[in-house]
Amino acid sequence: MDLSVLHPVKSPDRDYSWKDKLNNITGLLGCRFLEWSGWYNQDISQRLLGHYRLYQLFKAKSRHDSLIALPLAYITHYRTLHAIKYIFSCITAVLYYVFTLGDWYYPLLVEQLNKQLINRHHTILQDFLIDVEIDFKKALHNAIDQINGSGNMPAPEITIVQCRLENKVYNNTCHYFTEYNGTVLSGTNELKGKQKGVFTKRQILILFDLLAEKGNLEKIDYTKPNKFESVAELFHAVNGKTKDTWVEEINNFKDKGLYHYGDKGELRQLLITLTNLAETARQSGFRLLAKAVDKKIRELEIGQK
């Protein structure tokens, strides 16, 4: 994993060796200590790394075997102790405010974002935990884009929080003070993620794939990447997501296919995706389409046995 993506300032003059060393910790006790000490609340990218580390530990230890996807099970489990962590952050913020004569405690703002991320907008975190198994950097950027608002959805008004890097000299010795960079939601704005009742990009690709199987519609030819931009323009017109994000999504399945999964957790998530698509088609009266999705679900279940 390339941890340089978490460096707030891209400069060879900055030494992030200690930051990288702590972020490389993957053990149970180490990750839990970093979580409870507030290390993962330094900024939003660090917070997502923390969720990734804790999710890997949860997945390795879990005997979870139900239709609930593992990422969702992790998020539900994480919620149980979050209130205590949030109280600790509030107490720390008050003490910090007093002893610094009025400075903001930035980790508390990240904790507030995290509170929304595991409750009202858990689909953003759920998608991140699935996508991160494939490409950490891309999944991280996609999640941050969703938090800040993406596609045709109005982006929340944000305030850029950037504490200046100070280089002061005392007795001929340089002292560097670390800065934090991040975004904070202003006022009553909320996180903007996947809208309820709206198909994901993968569901739309699956929908068109199955429609092609049932009729005269052409399938997407994943062997012709020069056509991806034109296809992306069509899908941009369908749901308003940007053409670039559609090109990325189509490229994701160029080699591995639309119905690829890496482990049981990803298979469960794929089955949930297909089940939602089947139910929507069935309720709207498109029974042939619903049957086609049901057939694909059975094929995946048989292939797993």
C-alpha positions as a printed NumPy array, in Angstrom:
array([[  0.   ,   0.   ,   0.   ],
       [  1.358,   3.415,  -1.004],
       [  0.942,   5.539,   2.132],
       [  2.26 ,   8.657,   0.399],
       [ -1.329,   9.299,  -0.698],
       [ -1.981,  10.282,   2.937],
       [  0.736,  12.952,   2.994],
       [ -0.967,  16.367,   3.24 ],
       [  1.982,  18.201,   1.657],
       [  3.659,  16.6  ,  -1.359],
       [  7.214,  17.753,  -0.838],
       [ 10.561,  15.913,  -0.56 ],
       [ 11.467,  18.35 ,   2.228],
       [  8.817,  16.888,   4.502],
       [  9.664,  13.899,   6.672],
       [  6.685,  11.576,   7.07 ],
       [  8.643,   8.566,   8.311],
       [  6.926,   8.516,  11.728],
       [  3.513,   9.069,  10.201],
       [  4.077,   6.21 ,   7.758],
       [  5.428,   3.983,  10.518],
       [  2.276,   4.421,  12.593],
       [  0.014,   4.084,   9.575],
       [  1.748,   0.804,   8.699],
       [  0.626,  -0.79 ,  11.968],
       [ -1.781,  -3.639,  11.253],
       [ -1.849,  -5.533,  14.562],
       [ -4.963,  -5.74 ,  16.723],
       [ -3.632,  -3.906,  19.797],
       [ -1.747,  -1.31 ,  17.758],
       [ -4.722,  -0.398,  15.564],
       [ -7.072,  -0.213,  18.524],
       [ -4.642,   2.047,  20.37 ],
       [ -4.407,   4.367,  17.358],
       [ -8.212,   4.38 ,  17.091],
       [ -8.865,   5.254,  20.739],
       [ -5.994,   7.754,  20.915],
       [ -7.542,   9.734,  18.032],
       [ -4.671,   9.134,  15.614],
       [ -7.051,   8.166,  12.813],
       [ -8.947,  11.447,  13.239],
       [ -6.1  ,  13.664,  12.025],
       [ -7.863,  14.196,   8.694],
       [-10.512,  12.494,   6.553],
       [ -8.06 ,  10.361,   4.541],
       [ -6.487,   9.167,   7.796],
       [ -9.974,   8.364,   9.097],
       [-10.684,   6.196,   6.06 ],
       [ -7.356,   4.405,   6.539],
       [ -8.415,   3.697,  10.133],
       [-11.662,   2.144,   8.947],
       [ -9.729,   0.026,   6.453],
       [ -7.323,  -1.245,   9.137],
       [-10.126,  -2.006,  11.61 ],
       [-12.229,  -3.655,   8.894],
       [ -9.374,  -6.011,   7.985],
       [ -9.089,  -7.039,  11.639],
       [-12.86 ,  -7.461,  11.888],
       [-12.922,  -9.571,   8.712],
       [-10.083, -11.829,   9.877],
       [-11.699, -12.419,  13.262],
       [-15.353, -12.553,  12.22 ],
       [-17.317, -15.77 ,  11.875],
       [-19.963, -13.769,  10.105],
       [-21.98 , -15.985,   7.755],
       [-25.26 , -14.383,   6.778],
       [-26.795, -12.398,   3.943],
       [-25.575,  -9.163,   5.55 ],
       [-22.453,  -7.983,   3.73 ],
       [-19.27 ,  -7.942,   5.811],
       [-18.66 ,  -4.181,   5.34 ],
       [-22.167,  -3.451,   6.658],
       [-21.63 ,  -5.84 ,   9.576],
       [-18.377,  -4.01 ,  10.414],
       [-20.071,  -0.589,  10.294],
       [-22.876,  -1.811,  12.573],
       [-20.304,  -3.221,  15.006],
       [-18.263,  -0.001,  14.901],
       [-21.298,   2.098,  15.81 ],
       [-21.692,   0.389,  19.202],
       [-18.679,   2.121,  20.785],
       [-18.531,   5.258,  18.69 ],
       [-20.566,   7.338,  21.159],
       [-17.88 ,   6.782,  23.815],
       [-15.101,   7.776,  21.396],
       [-17.05 ,  10.885,  20.406],
       [-17.435,  11.938,  24.064],
       [-13.673,  11.526,  24.575],
       [-13.037,  13.733,  21.524],
       [-15.417,  16.393,  22.875],
       [-13.645,  16.418,  26.255],
       [-10.256,  16.672,  24.528],
       [-11.558,  19.498,  22.333],
       [-12.733,  21.488,  25.368],
       [ -9.364,  21.075,  27.107],
       [ -7.534,  21.99 ,  23.891],
       [ -9.714,  25.081,  23.469],
       [ -8.967,  26.202,  27.046],
       [ -5.216,  25.613,  27.033],
       [ -4.668,  27.107,  23.555],
       [ -6.862,  30.121,  24.325],
       [ -9.509,  29.44 ,  21.7  ],
       [ -7.964,  27.241,  18.989],
       [-10.099,  24.665,  17.19 ],
       [ -9.422,  20.974,  17.813],
       [ -9.494,  19.688,  14.235],
       [ -9.79 ,  15.929,  15.043],
       [-13.215,  16.642,  16.572],
       [-14.413,  17.98 ,  13.218],
       [-13.226,  14.766,  11.556],
       [-15.036,  12.823,  14.286],
       [-18.23 ,  14.708,  13.421],
       [-17.812,  13.73 ,   9.767],
       [-17.142,  10.164,  10.874],
       [-20.387,  10.185,  12.856],
       [-22.325,  10.947,   9.677],
       [-20.233,   8.469,   7.707],
       [-21.184,   5.486,   9.903],
       [-24.829,   6.452,  10.312],
       [-26.747,   8.435,   7.693],
       [-24.227,   7.981,   4.89 ],
       [-22.866,   4.519,   5.599],
       [-23.117,   3.533,   1.902],
       [-20.082,   5.735,   1.167],
       [-18.027,   3.86 ,   3.75 ],
       [-19.47 ,   0.52 ,   2.649],
       [-18.458,   1.128,  -0.975],
       [-14.999,   2.275,   0.157],
       [-14.398,  -0.922,   2.146],
       [-15.332,  -2.996,  -0.904],
       [-13.37 ,  -0.988,  -3.487],
       [-10.267,  -0.631,  -1.308],
       [ -9.537,  -4.347,  -1.749],
       [ -8.881,  -3.631,  -5.434],
       [ -7.145,  -0.237,  -5.416],
       [ -6.539,   1.683,  -2.161],
       [ -5.623,   5.014,  -3.77 ],
       [ -8.566,   5.048,  -6.149],
       [-11.037,   3.925,  -3.462],
       [ -9.736,   6.635,  -1.123],
       [-10.145,   9.387,  -3.717],
       [-13.604,   8.158,  -4.708],
       [-14.769,   8.138,  -1.082],
       [-13.436,  11.65 ,  -0.454],
       [-15.111,  12.842,  -3.662],
       [-18.419,  11.379,  -2.46 ],
       [-18.045,  13.02 ,   0.937],
       [-17.426,  16.371,  -0.708],
       [-20.212,  15.845,  -3.247],
       [-19.879,  14.451,  -6.776],
       [-21.707,  14.033, -10.061],
       [-24.687,  16.315, -10.546],
       [-25.489,  16.528,  -6.847],
       [-24.923,  19.911,  -5.214],
       [-21.689,  19.944,  -3.265],
       [-21.936,  21.061,   0.354],
       [-20.477,  24.428,   1.171],
       [-17.109,  23.719,   2.724],
       [-14.485,  25.568,   4.637],
       [-10.872,  24.705,   3.941],
       [ -8.993,  24.138,   7.165],
       [ -5.304,  24.635,   6.675],
       [ -2.983,  25.475,   9.542],
       [  0.191,  27.134,   8.296],
       [  3.478,  25.273,   8.417],
       [  5.733,  27.341,  10.606],
       [  9.49 ,  27.232,  10.516],
       [ 10.879,  28.977,  13.572],
       [ 14.464,  29.148,  14.723],
       [ 15.378,  29.069,  18.373],
       [ 19.067,  29.061,  19.272],
       [ 19.998,  28.134,  15.695],
       [ 17.69 ,  25.083,  15.766],
       [ 14.84 ,  24.678,  13.302],
       [ 11.485,  23.567,  14.676],
       [  8.748,  22.444,  12.302],
       [  5.139,  22.509,  13.368],
       [  2.808,  20.081,  11.629],
       [ -0.215,  21.378,   9.754],
       [ -3.509,  19.694,   8.94 ],
       [ -5.364,  20.098,   5.645],
       [ -8.95 ,  19.104,   5.215],
       [-12.519,  20.101,   4.616],
       [-15.249,  20.846,   7.098],
       [-18.952,  20.932,   6.352],
       [-20.448,  24.349,   7.019],
       [-23.764,  24.999,   8.716],
       [-26.446,  22.428,   8.109],
       [-24.93 ,  20.942,   4.953],
       [-24.75 ,  17.178,   4.853],
       [-22.558,  14.553,   3.238],
       [-23.583,  13.763,  -0.31 ],
       [-23.255,  10.079,  -1.229],
       [-25.354,   7.6  ,  -3.151],
       [-28.971,   8.67 ,  -3.196],
       [-31.511,   6.226,  -1.814],
       [-33.368,   4.341,  -4.532],
       [-30.858,   5.277,  -7.253],
       [-28.893,   2.529,  -9.021],
       [-25.132,   2.449,  -8.603],
       [-22.949,   2.601, -11.711],
       [-22.33 ,  -1.133, -11.469],
       [-26.06 ,  -1.855, -11.257],
       [-26.663,   0.214, -14.396],
       [-23.915,  -1.666, -16.254],
       [-25.425,  -4.984, -15.133],
       [-28.873,  -3.764, -16.186],
       [-27.68 ,  -3.004, -19.729],
       [-25.731,  -6.281, -19.821],
       [-28.836,  -8.324, -18.984],
       [-31.023,  -6.295, -21.353],
       [-28.564,  -7.187, -24.102],
       [-28.96 , -10.876, -23.232],
       [-32.757, -10.653, -23.477],
       [-33.097,  -8.567, -26.654],
       [-31.404,  -6.944, -29.615],
       [-29.388,  -4.471, -27.538],
       [-25.633,  -4.649, -28.097],
       [-23.378,  -5.588, -25.197],
       [-20.544,  -3.292, -24.14 ],
       [-17.385,  -4.522, -25.831],
       [-14.788,  -4.379, -23.059],
       [-12.055,  -5.316, -25.554],
       [-12.382,  -1.905, -27.242],
       [-11.223,   0.749, -24.741],
       [-11.285,   3.373, -27.501],
       [-15.102,   3.149, -27.325],
       [-15.286,   3.66 , -23.557],
       [-15.603,   7.451, -23.749],
       [-18.554,   7.235, -26.113],
       [-20.229,   4.659, -23.876],
       [-19.488,   6.863, -20.864],
       [-21.264,   9.779, -22.544],
       [-24.395,   7.653, -22.89 ],
       [-24.346,   6.613, -19.236],
       [-23.627,  10.195, -18.187],
       [-26.891,  11.107, -19.93 ],
       [-28.661,   8.267, -18.037],
       [-27.817,   9.251, -14.457],
       [-25.792,  12.474, -14.575],
       [-22.555,  11.034, -13.178],
       [-19.504,  12.548, -14.831],
       [-18.069,  10.938, -17.956],
       [-14.68 ,  10.421, -16.284],
       [-16.186,   8.405, -13.422],
       [-18.027,   6.232, -15.95 ],
       [-14.815,   5.604, -17.903],
       [-13.164,   4.539, -14.636],
       [-16.067,   2.252, -13.783],
       [-16.033,   0.569, -17.203],
       [-12.247,   0.141, -17.   ],
       [-12.688,  -1.604, -13.647],
       [-14.442,  -4.481, -15.383],
       [-12.348,  -4.538, -18.568],
       [-10.255,  -7.526, -17.457],
       [-12.159,  -9.139, -14.597],
       [-15.753,  -8.873, -15.854],
       [-18.944,  -7.39 , -14.406],
       [-19.626, -10.274, -12.038],
       [-16.154, -10.593, -10.559],
       [-15.673, -10.994,  -6.802],
       [-12.556, -11.574,  -4.728],
       [-13.844, -13.193,  -1.538],
       [-17.068, -14.202,   0.218],
       [-17.648, -10.65 ,   1.433],
       [-17.505,  -9.274,  -2.118],
       [-19.748, -12.11 ,  -3.317],
       [-22.359, -11.23 ,  -0.682],
       [-22.207,  -7.591,  -1.745],
       [-22.621,  -8.573,  -5.42 ],
       [-25.623, -10.763,  -4.533],
       [-27.191,  -7.871,  -2.613],
       [-26.594,  -5.585,  -5.617],
       [-28.286,  -8.078,  -7.936],
       [-31.141,  -8.777,  -5.512],
       [-31.958,  -5.063,  -5.271],
       [-31.937,  -4.841,  -9.062],
       [-34.224,  -7.897,  -9.381],
       [-36.73 ,  -6.582,  -6.828],
       [-36.894,  -3.165,  -8.514],
       [-37.486,  -4.8  , -11.904],
       [-40.108,  -7.187, -10.475],
       [-42.058,  -4.46 ,  -8.67 ],
       [-42.126,  -2.294, -11.796],
       [-43.54 ,  -5.158, -13.888],
       [-40.407,  -6.067, -15.875],
       [-40.677,  -9.767, -15.048],
       [-38.396, -11.036, -17.818],
       [-35.629,  -8.746, -16.601],
       [-36.218,  -9.849, -12.99 ],
       [-35.971, -13.504, -14.074],
       [-32.711, -12.775, -15.899],
       [-31.258, -11.254, -12.707],
       [-32.534, -14.224, -10.642],
       [-30.809, -16.573, -13.086],
       [-27.521, -14.677, -12.684],
       [-27.863, -14.877,  -8.884],
       [-28.358, -18.681,  -9.077],
       [-25.308, -19.016, -11.323],
       [-23.154, -17.15 ,  -8.818],
       [-24.495, -19.189,  -5.893],
       [-23.881, -22.476,  -7.734],
       [-20.388, -21.359,  -8.731],
       [-19.55 , -20.729,  -5.073],
       [-20.521, -24.252,  -3.976]])
